[in-house]
Amino acid sequence: MKVRVSAPPVDGSANSALIELIASTFHIRKSAIMIVSGEHSRDKIVEIECFTMDELHQLLTKYSAE
């Protein structure tokens, strides 16, 4: 999934904006989202602990169709 945020990559504000975007889009708490790789790079791997892979796939399919 590609996501673009407008926050600058300074002092973690881009990471915070990414977490906020994911939390608000999927209606989950921010503490359920963790950047597991790429915290200081453009490419990141994010872990969301509230969903199984199947549930996440269904959500992504739903939001990509909108």
Contact map, one row per residue, 1 for C-alpha under 8 A:
111000000000000000000000000000000000000000000000000000000000000000
111100000000000000000000000000000000000000000000000000000000000000
111110000000000001000000000000000000000000000000000000000000000000
011111000000000000000000000000000000000000000000000000000000000000
001111100000010011000000000000000000000000000000000000000000000000
000111110000010000000000000000000000000000000000000000000000000000
000011111000110010000000000000000000000000000000000000000000000000
000001111100110000000000000000000000000000000000000000000000000000
000000111111111000000000000000000000000000000000000000000000000000
000000011111110000000000000000000000000000000000000000000000000000
000000001111100000000000000000000000000000000000000000000000000000
000000001111111100000000000000000000000000000000000000000000000000
000000111111111110000000000000000000000000000000000000000000000000
000011111101111111000000000000000000000000000000000000000000000000
000000001001111111100000000000000010001000000000000000000000000000
000000000001111111110000000000000000000000000000000000000000000000
000010100000111111111000000000000000000000000000000000000000000000
001010000000011111111100000000000000000000000000000000000000000000
000000000000001111111110000001001100000000000000000000000000000000
000000000000000111111111000001000000000000000000000000000000000000
000000000000000011111111100000000000000000000000000000000000000000
000000000000000001111111110100000000000000000000000000000000000000
000000000000000000111111111111001000000000000000000000000000000000
000000000000000000011111111100000000000000000000000000000000000000
000000000000000000001111111000000000000000000000000000000000000000
000000000000000000000111111100000000000000000000000000000010000000
000000000000000000000011111110000000000000000000000000000000000000
000000000000000000000111011111010000000000000000010000000000000000
000000000000000000000010001111111000000000000000000000000000000000
000000000000000000110010000111111000000000000000000000000000000000
000000000000000000000000000011111100000000000000000000000000000000
000000000000000000000000000111111100000000000001110000000000000000
000000000000000000100010000011111110000000000111100000000000000000
000000000000000000100000000000111111000000000111000000000000000000
000000000000001000000000000000001111111000011110000000000000000000
000000000000000000000000000000000111111000011110000000000000000000
000000000000000000000000000000000011111000011100000000000000000000
000000000000000000000000000000000011111111111000000000000000000000
000000000000001000000000000000000011111110010000000000000000000000
000000000000000000000000000000000000011111000000000000000000000000
000000000000000000000000000000000000011111110000000000000000000000
000000000000000000000000000000000000010111110000000000000000000000
000000000000000000000000000000000000010011111000000000000000000000
000000000000000000000000000000000011111011111100000000000000000000
000000000000000000000000000000000011110000111110000000000000000000
000000000000000000000000000000001111100000011111000000000000000000
000000000000000000000000000000001111000000001111100000000000000000
000000000000000000000000000000011100000000000111111000000000000000
000000000000000000000000000000011000000000000011111100000000000000
000000000000000000000000000100010000000000000001111100000000000000
000000000000000000000000000000000000000000000001111111110000000000
000000000000000000000000000000000000000000000000111111110000000000
000000000000000000000000000000000000000000000000001111111000000000
000000000000000000000000000000000000000000000000001111111100000000
000000000000000000000000000000000000000000000000001111111110000000
000000000000000000000000000000000000000000000000001111111111000000
000000000000000000000000000000000000000000000000000011111111100000
000000000000000000000000000000000000000000000000000001111111110000
000000000000000000000000010000000000000000000000000000111111111000
000000000000000000000000000000000000000000000000000000011111111100
000000000000000000000000000000000000000000000000000000001111111110
000000000000000000000000000000000000000000000000000000000111111111
000000000000000000000000000000000000000000000000000000000011111111
000000000000000000000000000000000000000000000000000000000001111111
000000000000000000000000000000000000000000000000000000000000111111
000000000000000000000000000000000000000000000000000000000000011111
